[in-house]
Amino acid sequence: MSPSLPASALPTADEPVARPAMTRMESKAEAISRAAMETIQQEVARREAKTAQLRAARLAKEASERAAVAAKPAPAKRKAASAR
């Protein structure tokens, strides 16, 4: 049988759990990881902005092409050659 801890010794949901201090290597790895994630997030934001800009340009171009086609008169139909 394992000895059970009293309820007062266990942390409650309101109390933060104390984490052990990081070693020098862990601190360095954490700093590198944080910098890498920040760079990745900036690249994602830049890519999404560029995609939105290109999409808007494409939609504007397609709309102007549709308007040009709609304004262009339909070609005259040729009369069928009469059978003699």
SULRADA-V463930 format. One record per helix or strand. SS is the DSSP state (alpha for helix, beta for strand). FROM is the first residue (numbers start at 1). TO is the last residue. Records with the same first field share a line. If there is no record, write none. Layout:
SS=FROM-TO  FROM-TO
//
This chain:
alpha=7-9  24-71
//
